Amino acid sequence: MTDRRRLFVGGAAAAAAGAALVTPTAASARPLEDVLRSQELRVGVNPTLPPRALFNERNQIDGFEPELAAAIAQKLGVRLALQAVGSPDRIPMVASGRIDFVMGAMSRTSERAKIIDYTVPVHSENYGILSVAGRGLTTLEALNRPEVTLAQVRGTTAIPYIARVIPRAQVLLLDNYPDRNRAIAQGRAQASFDGVDAVRFALRPFNQVQWDVTAVPEFGVTYSGLGVAKNNHSLRNWLNIALYELHNDGTIERLWEKWFDGPMLTKVPHSPFF
Amino acid sequence: MSYSLIYSQVTGHIPYLLAGAWLTLQLAAISFVVGWVIGLFNATILSYGPRGARWFVQGYVTFFINTPLLVQVFFIFFVLPEAGILLSPYAAVAIGMSLNAGAYLTEIQRAGFASLRRAEIDAATAMGFSLPQMVWYVIVPHIAKALYPPLANQFIIQVMTTSIAAIFAVEELTGRAYNVNSLTFRSLEVFSITAVIYIALTLVCSLALALIGRWLFRVQAKVI
């Protein structure tokens, strides 16, 4: 084979491999009856978002969401299979049916709802400013200065809001919340504007630092649901009913208090109508 | 799969991704050049230096080749501030990548030095070449031909390696891909476009390196 022909064949093979990567395959999201038939509920959780999900001292996935997923699986009468997911793979995992739904602070936004269907809310997300105490960084106006650097976690809901409302502040995008907190504690950034629900848990390793946590109600409250593949109505409808029951009997609030060291800052109004 | 590919929701972000690709290229170039200088210096010591200096360089190479780059940059980014050294994210990543590349480039250039044949030096000496003439007409062409392909490969590796910078707040191509993905949830579209940009970047770099090699050192690297 000549060099040019070999190059052509190699290029064609690479193109075919690339096409296979980006072309949807026959796999698809599983409707409720398939989940029941398989006797297994596959749930994606993100263990880099403690205490929503984390690896415990036995290196097993644990946390608020795994326990809630276990309660949902119990209601369904099937065993639970947890799958660790990250930001880039969580949606393809749901769409391809590798997992039946995804948890992990799935804040509902109209943009995201074009790609994925959400159940009714599981929990609220409340926002505020985290800073080292005594620096006066407790208002959005105080943050909106070029000498202020905000440490944020890449891909979180607060980022577009910061770009719109606090445009003069510098933004340092890090990979996870422990790195975000460490960056502020070390002086690499002065503050963060983000969800404050998990701060009591997240700041435990930094107890030598005096922190200010200031709620910012102007941002409003966002709600996280379970992310289900688009048009998987049978599963989503069942999950809505299960979540209503789990809200109603206090399971969700009890698990929240257990993992977040306190009650949900904004109660989720649950309704029997979906 | 109940997922429809809709690229139109992502294509508006392509200029933003391309700006990240430019940063990727800068980071790769800086770390490669600094790493090359470190490697040249170290390879000279390993080939001709005193024993103590050789041990020191060997220790450096062993440390940086046997620990992951991610751990090295994490140390620079998060551990040095505990000692009062607070570097910007860009500087921390550039230093980490340069030190890491320096270790690999030390070994590459040491091998190049070792490939130099004594007979060529003896022949040049017999023909009355001065030292600068010997370096320019005998040593550099020989070493350049031996070293150019692995050096070019190392540059391509540097381009790929820049993706770890996203973890340390540097908004290069991968970091920006993550940002667009979190905004749109269009993972397949975002990362397939990102992959195409990386392929284009490395193909352009390979082409440029092959042309430079032909022009500067008469290395017969394949252009296409």
Interface residues (C-beta under 8 A of the other chain):
Chain A: D3 L7 G18 L21 V22 T23 P24 T25 A26 A27 S28 A29 S87 P88 D89 R90 I91 P92 A95 S96 G97 E111 R112 K114 I115 I116 R154 G155 T156 I159 P160 L172 L173 L174 D175 D179 R182 Q186 G187 R188 A229 K230 N231 N232
Chain B: M1 S2 Y3 S4 L5 Q9 F78 P81 E82 L86 P89 A166 I167 F168 A169 E171 G175 A177 Y178 N179 N181 S182 L183 T184 F185 R186 S187 L188 V190 F191 S192 A195 K222 I224
